Amino acid sequence: MYACQFYQTLLSEQPDTERNIAIGNFAPIKNWLNDKIHRQGRLYSPQELVKRVTGEALNPDYFVDYLKRKYSEVYNLT
C-alpha cells in the first residue's frame, strides 16, 4: 500500500516517470527515492514518513486503484 501511494506522489512530482521507465532511465526515480524515502526512513515511523512524503496518511485507495487497473487488464474486466 505504501508503494502505491509513494508512486502516485512520484508521478505527480515527476510526470515523465513512465517515459523514463520505458527508455530505461531510472536515475530520476532513484534520486527521488533516495531523497524522499531512503534518507528519511530511519528518522520517522512508516506512518510519519508516508504523511511527510505524500501529504496524507496511508490511504488504501491508491492500492485498490492499482489492483483494479492491473486485474482489469489481465482478465479483460470492465
GUKOL-517960 format. One record per atom (N, C-alpha, C): residue in three letters; atom name; x, y, z. Coordinates in steps of 0.2 Angstrom, whole numbers. Layout:
BEGIN
('ala','CA',(X,Y,Z));
...
END
This chain:
BEGIN
('met','N',(4,-6,0));
('met','CA',(0,0,0));
('met','C',(4,6,0));
('tyr','N',(10,6,4));
('tyr','CA',(14,12,4));
('tyr','C',(17,13,-3));
('ala','N',(19,8,-6));
('ala','CA',(22,9,-13));
('ala','C',(18,12,-18));
('cys','N',(11,10,-18));
('cys','CA',(7,13,-22));
('cys','C',(6,20,-21));
('gln','N',(5,22,-15));
('gln','CA',(4,29,-13));
('gln','C',(11,33,-14));
('phe','N',(16,30,-13));
('phe','CA',(23,34,-15));
('phe','C',(23,35,-22));
('tyr','N',(21,30,-26));
('tyr','CA',(22,30,-33));
('tyr','C',(18,36,-36));
('gln','N',(12,36,-34));
('gln','CA',(7,42,-36));
('gln','C',(10,49,-35));
('thr','N',(13,49,-29));
('thr','CA',(17,56,-27));
('thr','C',(23,57,-32));
('leu','N',(26,51,-33));
('leu','CA',(32,52,-38));
('leu','C',(29,54,-45));
('leu','N',(24,51,-47));
('leu','CA',(21,53,-54));
('leu','C',(19,61,-54));
('ser','N',(16,63,-48));
('ser','CA',(14,70,-48));
('ser','C',(20,75,-48));
('glu','N',(25,73,-45));
('glu','CA',(31,77,-44));
('glu','C',(36,76,-50));
('gln','N',(36,70,-54));
('gln','CA',(40,69,-60));
('gln','C',(35,66,-65));
('pro','N',(32,70,-69));
('pro','CA',(27,67,-74));
('pro','C',(30,63,-79));
('asp','N',(36,64,-80));
('asp','CA',(40,60,-85));
('asp','C',(42,53,-83));
('thr','N',(40,51,-77));
('thr','CA',(42,45,-74));
('thr','C',(41,39,-79));
('glu','N',(35,38,-81));
('glu','CA',(33,32,-85));
('glu','C',(37,32,-92));
('arg','N',(38,38,-95));
('arg','CA',(43,38,-101));
('arg','C',(50,36,-99));
('asn','N',(52,39,-93));
('asn','CA',(59,37,-91));
('asn','C',(60,29,-90));
('ile','N',(55,26,-87));
('ile','CA',(55,19,-86));
('ile','C',(55,15,-93));
('ala','N',(51,18,-97));
('ala','CA',(51,15,-104));
('ala','C',(58,15,-108));
('ile','N',(61,20,-107));
('ile','CA',(68,21,-110));
('ile','C',(74,18,-106));
('gly','N',(72,16,-100));
('gly','CA',(77,13,-95));
('gly','C',(81,18,-91));
('asn','N',(78,24,-91));
('asn','CA',(82,30,-87));
('asn','C',(79,30,-80));
('phe','N',(82,26,-75));
('phe','CA',(80,26,-69));
('phe','C',(83,31,-64));
('ala','N',(88,35,-66));
('ala','CA',(91,39,-62));
('ala','C',(87,44,-58));
('pro','N',(82,47,-62));
('pro','CA',(77,52,-58));
('pro','C',(73,48,-53));
('ile','N',(71,42,-54));
('ile','CA',(67,39,-49));
('ile','C',(71,37,-43));
('lys','N',(77,34,-44));
('lys','CA',(82,33,-39));
('lys','C',(84,39,-35));
('asn','N',(85,44,-38));
('asn','CA',(86,51,-34));
('asn','C',(80,53,-30));
('trp','N',(74,52,-33));
('trp','CA',(68,54,-29));
('trp','C',(68,49,-23));
('leu','N',(69,43,-24));
('leu','CA',(68,38,-19));
('leu','C',(73,39,-13));
('asn','N',(79,40,-15));
('asn','CA',(85,42,-10));
('asn','C',(83,48,-6));
('asp','N',(81,53,-9));
('asp','CA',(79,60,-6));
('asp','C',(73,59,-2));
('lys','N',(68,56,-4));
('lys','CA',(61,56,-1));
('lys','C',(60,50,4));
('ile','N',(63,44,2));
('ile','CA',(62,38,6));
('ile','C',(68,36,10));
('his','N',(73,34,6));
('his','CA',(79,31,9));
('his','C',(82,35,15));
('arg','N',(83,41,13));
('arg','CA',(87,45,18));
('arg','C',(82,47,24));
('gln','N',(76,46,24));
('gln','CA',(71,48,29));
('gln','C',(69,42,33));
('gly','N',(69,36,30));
('gly','CA',(66,30,33));
('gly','C',(68,29,40));
('arg','N',(74,30,42));
('arg','CA',(76,28,49));
('arg','C',(74,34,54));
('leu','N',(72,40,51));
('leu','CA',(71,45,56));
('leu','C',(63,45,58));
('tyr','N',(59,42,54));
('tyr','CA',(52,43,55));
('tyr','C',(49,36,55));
('ser','N',(43,35,58));
('ser','CA',(39,29,58));
('ser','C',(36,29,51));
('pro','N',(34,23,49));
('pro','CA',(31,22,42));
('pro','C',(25,27,42));
('gln','N',(21,28,47));
('gln','CA',(15,32,47));
('gln','C',(17,40,46));
('glu','N',(23,42,49));
('glu','CA',(25,48,49));
('glu','C',(28,49,42));
('leu','N',(32,45,39));
('leu','CA',(35,45,33));
('leu','C',(30,46,27));
('val','N',(25,42,27));
('val','CA',(20,42,22));
('val','C',(17,49,22));
('lys','N',(15,52,27));
('lys','CA',(12,58,28));
('lys','C',(17,64,26));
('arg','N',(23,63,27));
('arg','CA',(28,68,25));
('arg','C',(29,68,18));
('val','N',(30,62,15));
('val','CA',(31,62,8));
('val','C',(25,63,3));
('thr','N',(19,61,5));
('thr','CA',(13,61,1));
('thr','C',(9,67,3));
('gly','N',(9,69,9));
('gly','CA',(5,74,12));
('gly','C',(-2,72,15));
('glu','N',(-2,65,15));
('glu','CA',(-8,62,18));
('glu','C',(-6,56,22));
('ala','N',(-11,54,26));
('ala','CA',(-10,47,30));
('ala','C',(-10,41,25));
('leu','N',(-8,36,27));
('leu','CA',(-9,30,22));
('leu','C',(-16,29,20));
('asn','N',(-17,29,13));
('asn','CA',(-23,29,10));
('asn','C',(-24,22,6));
('pro','N',(-28,18,8));
('pro','CA',(-29,11,4));
('pro','C',(-32,12,-3));
('asp','N',(-34,18,-5));
('asp','CA',(-37,19,-11));
('asp','C',(-32,19,-17));
('tyr','N',(-26,21,-16));
('tyr','CA',(-21,20,-21));
('tyr','C',(-19,13,-23));
('phe','N',(-19,8,-17));
('phe','CA',(-18,1,-19));
('phe','C',(-24,-2,-22));
('val','N',(-30,0,-20));
('val','CA',(-36,-3,-23));
('val','C',(-36,-1,-31));
('asp','N',(-35,5,-32));
('asp','CA',(-35,8,-39));
('asp','C',(-30,4,-43));
('tyr','N',(-24,3,-40));
('tyr','CA',(-19,-1,-43));
('tyr','C',(-21,-8,-45));
('leu','N',(-24,-12,-40));
('leu','CA',(-27,-18,-41));
('leu','C',(-32,-18,-47));
('lys','N',(-37,-14,-46));
('lys','CA',(-42,-13,-52));
('lys','C',(-39,-13,-59));
('arg','N',(-34,-8,-59));
('arg','CA',(-31,-7,-66));
('arg','C',(-27,-14,-68));
('lys','N',(-23,-16,-64));
('lys','CA',(-20,-22,-65));
('lys','C',(-24,-28,-67));
('tyr','N',(-29,-30,-63));
('tyr','CA',(-33,-36,-65));
('tyr','C',(-38,-34,-70));
('ser','N',(-40,-28,-71));
('ser','CA',(-44,-27,-77));
('ser','C',(-41,-28,-83));
('glu','N',(-34,-26,-84));
('glu','CA',(-30,-28,-90));
('glu','C',(-29,-35,-91));
('val','N',(-27,-38,-85));
('val','CA',(-25,-46,-86));
('val','C',(-31,-50,-88));
('tyr','N',(-37,-48,-85));
('tyr','CA',(-43,-53,-86));
('tyr','C',(-48,-49,-90));
('asn','N',(-46,-44,-93));
('asn','CA',(-51,-40,-98));
('asn','C',(-58,-39,-95));
('leu','N',(-57,-36,-89));
('leu','CA',(-63,-34,-85));
('leu','C',(-65,-27,-87));
('thr','N',(-71,-25,-86));
('thr','CA',(-74,-19,-87));
('thr','C',(-77,-16,-81));
END
